[in-house]
C-alpha cells in the first residue's frame, strides 16, 4: 500500500469535476487526510463560482464537459491565472495534451491513475503557483512616479504614502500587474472582490474614481489608469497631457521595455 508522507495543509482548497465515483471517493479520503478542503461536482462549475470558492487547484476530466470542454478550460485559465489546473482523463492524443497545456493547464494525468499520484501532482502544481505568487507579490512595482509595495500593502510617490485602503491597494496592484492590458469590469470585480458582479453594480467604477483622485493629487504629471468605455480599464502610465515637459533622467518605468503578447489556441476536445 502506498502511504502518504504529506503534512496536513488546511489552506489548500481543491475542486474536482469528475463522474468517476470510485476515483473521487478515494481522492476525497486522501485530501481529507491531508487536511484539504474539497468540493466535488459531476459537471461544469461556473467560473464565477470557482472565484468565490478561493481555490488553490482544480482537477477536471474534460470528457465530463463534452463539447464545451476546451471553451471551459480556456475561460477558467484566463479568468483564474493563479489557479492550478490539472486535467485527469482517459486516453488522449499528443495534440490534445499540448493544446491543454498551451491554454493554461498546469498538468495532465492519464487515467487510470492512482489517487495518490493525483494528490502529489496537485501538490506540486499548487506549490509552484504559491512560489511564483510569493515572488511576484513581494517585488516592488515601479510605474511612472509610483512605487507599489505588495509587502506593505501600500503605494508611494516620492517616498510619500498614498494612504490607500486595502481594497484600493488590491485594485491598483491587479491593474499594475496586468499593465497595458484592458481588464473588463466583471474580471476586475471577480479578481478583487472574489465573486461575480451583480447586474448594475458600480463598485469598480467608484473605486477606480477614488484611486484616480489619490494618484492625481500626489502625481499630477502622470496619468495611470485609462478608461475603455463599455469595456473596462487599462493601467499604462503616461505623462499627463497637461504636464510641462521637463528634462531629466527617465523613470524606472520609462527605462524598461514593454513586451506583451499572448497566444490562445482554439480547437475542440474529443475524448478518445
N, C-alpha and C positions, 0 to 999 in steps of 0.2 A: 504494500500500500504506500502511495506517495503521501508524505506528511508535509504540511506547510510550516515554514520557519518564519512566517510573517508576523511582525508585531502588530497589534491592533492599531488601526488608524481611523478614529471616529470622524475625521474630516472628509474622508473620501465618499463622494456621492456618485452612485452608478445607476444608470437606467439601462434596461435590457429590453430590446424589441425582438422577440423570437417566439415561435409557437412550439418549439421542441420542449415539451413539458419535462422530460427526463433530464435533459441537459440543464434547463433553467432551474429545476429543483436542486440539483447538486451544486450548481453555481451559487444559488442563493444561500445554501448552507455554508459554503466556503466564504462567501462575502460576509455573512453574519459572524462567522468565527473570527474574521479579520477585523471586525468592528466597523464595517462599512454600512452606509445607508443605501438601500436598494429599492428601486422602483422597477416593476416589470409590466410589459404590455404586449398584447398579441397583435398590435397594429401600429401604424404610424402615430407618433405623438406630435401634435402641432409644435413647431419650433418655438413659438412664444411661451408655451408651457414648459419646454425644456429650459428656457431662460429663467423662468420663475423658480424652477427646481434648484438652480445654482449648482449644476452638476460639475463633477470633475471628468467624468467619462461616460461614453455611450457605446454599448455593444449592440450591434444591429445585424440582422440577417436580411439582406436586400430582397431575397426571394419572398419574404413575407409582405413586402411593399408592392410587389407586382410591377406594372409598367411605370409607376411613379418613382421607382427606386432611385434612379440617377438624379432626377429632379429634386427629390427629398434630400439626398446626400449633399447635393450642391448647395441647397438652401441652408441646411444645418451647418455645414462647414464655413459658409460665407458669413452667416449671422453670428456664429459662436466660434471664433477663431481660437479661443483659449480652451475649448472643449476637446478632450482626447476622444477620437472616434475610431473604434475598432470594428471591422467587418468580420463576422463569423458565419460562413455559409458553406454550401456544398461545393461540388466541383465547379471550377471557373476557368476561363481562358486567361492567358497572359495579358491579352488586350484589356480584359475586364479589370484585372488586378491593377494594371498600370493606370487605367483610366480613373479608378477609385482613388489611388494614391495621388494622382495629379489634381483631383477635385479637392483634396484636403484630408482624406482618410489617413490615419496615422499608422495603422497596421491591418493586415488581412490574414485571417486564420481560416484554414480549410477544414470543414467537417468530414468525418467525425474527429472531434477534438476533445481532449480531456479538460474538464472544467478547471483543473489546477493550472494547466498551461494558459488558459484564457485569463485566469486571475493574474498570473505572472506577467502576461503581456499588457494587461490593463494597468498594472502597477508601473511597468516600465514607461508606458505612454504618459501616465499622469505625472510620473517623476520628471520626465523630460519637459513637460509643459510647466510644471512648477519651477524648475530650474531656470527655464527661459523667461518665465514671467517675473521671477525674482530679479534676474539680471536687468530686465527691461525696466521694471518698476523702480529699481534702486538707482538708476542712472539719471543724472540731471538732463533736462532737455533745454537747449538754447534756441530761442526763436526771436529774431529782432532784438529788442532790448529786454526781452523776457527770459527769465530763468525759472524753469519748473522743477521743483524738488519733490519727487514722489516720496522720498524717505521722511519728509516733514509734512506732507500733505499741504504744501503751500507753494506759492509762486512769488518771485521777486522782480522788481525793476530797479536797477542801480542799487541793489542791496536792501531796498525797502519792500516790506511785505505788502501784498495786495489785499491782505485780510479777507481771504475767501472763506466761505462756508465749505463744509465737506462736500456737499452736492455740487457747488460751483467748481471746486477743485476737480472732482471726478469728471465733470463735463469738460473742463479745459484739458485735462490730461488725455481724455479719449480723443478729442479733436486734434490735439497736438501729435498724438501717436499715429494718426492717420493723415498727416499733413499732405495737402494737395488733393485729397480725395473728397468727393461730395458724399456726405452721410445723410441719408433720409431721416426725417424726424422720428419715424417709427423705430428705426435702427438705434438712434441715439437714446430714445426712451427705454428701449429694451436693455441696452447695454449699461445705462446709468441707473435707471430706476429698478430694473430687474424683472419687469413683467410687461405684458402687452399694453400699448397705449390705447385708452378708450377713445371712441369717436368724439371729436371736438375738443379733446384735451389740449390746452395751450401751454402746458408746463415747460416744454422745451423752449418755446419762443420767449417765455417770461424769463427763464434762467439765462438764456443767451443775451437778452437785453441787459440784465443785471451785470453779467460778466463783461459785456462790451463797455458799459459805463465805467466799471472799475479799471479796465485796460486803457480806455481813452483818457481817464483822469491822470493816470500815472505815466502813460506812454503815448502822448497825443500825436507824436510824429509818425506813429505806426498804425496800420490797420491790420488786424489779425484775423478776424472772423468775417467771412463773406457769405451773403445770403444768396441762395439759388431758389428763387420764388417758385412755390408749388412743389419743391423737392426737399430741400434741407439746407445744410450749412457746410462750408469748407473752411478749414484752417490753413492759411497761407500768408505769412507775414509779408507785408508790402509797405513801403513808405507812403504815408498819407498824402493825398492829393494837395492838401493844404500846407504840408510841411515845406519849409525852406531848405533847399539842398545845402548841405554843409560838407566841406572836405574833411576827410579823416579816415582812419583805418576801417576796414569793413568789420561788421559784427560777426560773431561766430556763425550765425545762421547764414549771412551773406557769403561767407567764405566757403561754406560747404556746398558740394554739388548735389543736385537733386536727380535721382534716377529712380523713377517709379514705373511699375508695369505689372501687369497681371495676366495670367493665361488661364482660361477655363475651357475644359473640353466638354462637349455635349454629344452624348450618344445614348443608347438605351440599354438597360440591363436585361439580360436573358439568362435565367438560371439554367445551367446545364443539367 
